[in-house]
Amino acid sequence: MFAAYNLKADPCYYAKVNMPFSCLKSHAKPILERLSLSYANGLLLYTIISAGVVQAFFARSMKAKKEELKAMKTMNSGKEETAATTTV
């Protein structure tokens, strides 16, 4: 039954013509598509971006805490000076 079909249209023709790495494209895929098709590279890029965002948030938080501590120290030193002048 399939002998006549196999003579007309060889089912292996596609594999013979389009073997791995023999397909030529006229243009390259965009970088975003290549990254999305590559799971490991996409995951690595996502991890690096996430780590950068977290680092930026912690840096901003630490800067705010340092400024707050500096402001508290100046307020406390001002109170100590006024207390010292009133006791003398």
C-alpha positions in Angstrom: 0.0 0.0 0.0 2.7 2.5 0.9 5.2 1.2 -1.7 3.6 3.4 -4.4 3.5 6.4 -2.1 7.2 5.9 -1.1 8.1 5.9 -4.8 6.4 9.2 -5.4 7.2 11.1 -2.1 10.1 9.7 -0.2 9.4 10.3 3.5 13.1 10.6 4.2 13.6 13.3 1.6 13.2 16.1 4.2 15.8 14.6 6.5 18.2 14.0 3.6 17.9 17.6 2.4 17.7 19.4 5.7 20.2 17.6 7.9 21.3 19.2 11.2 23.4 22.3 10.6 22.8 22.3 6.9 19.9 24.8 6.9 21.0 28.2 5.7 19.1 31.4 6.6 19.1 34.7 4.8 19.3 36.6 8.1 20.1 36.0 11.7 17.5 35.9 14.4 17.2 38.9 16.7 19.1 38.8 20.0 16.0 38.8 22.1 14.7 35.7 20.2 18.0 33.9 20.6 18.0 34.6 24.3 14.5 33.4 24.8 15.2 30.3 22.8 18.2 29.6 24.9 16.9 28.8 28.4 20.2 28.7 30.2 21.4 32.0 28.8 18.1 33.7 29.5 18.1 32.4 33.0 21.7 33.7 33.5 20.7 37.1 32.2 17.6 37.2 34.4 19.8 36.3 37.4 22.3 39.0 36.7 19.6 41.7 36.3 17.8 40.6 39.4 21.0 40.7 41.5 21.8 44.2 40.2 18.3 45.4 41.1 18.6 43.9 44.6 22.0 45.4 45.0 20.7 48.9 44.0 17.9 48.7 46.5 20.2 47.7 49.4 22.7 50.4 48.4 19.9 53.0 48.5 18.7 51.7 51.9 22.2 51.8 53.4 22.7 55.3 52.2 19.5 56.4 53.8 20.4 54.7 57.1 23.8 56.4 57.1 22.3 59.8 56.5 19.7 59.2 59.3 22.5 58.2 61.7 24.5 61.2 60.8 21.5 63.5 61.4 20.9 61.8 64.7 24.5 62.3 65.8 24.4 66.0 64.9 21.1 66.4 66.8 22.6 64.6 69.9 25.8 66.6 69.8 23.7 69.8 69.7 21.7 68.8 72.7 24.9 67.9 74.6 26.4 71.3 73.9 23.3 73.1 75.1 23.2 70.9 78.2 26.9 71.6 79.0 26.4 75.3 78.7 23.4 75.4 80.9 25.1 73.4 83.7 28.1 75.7 83.8 
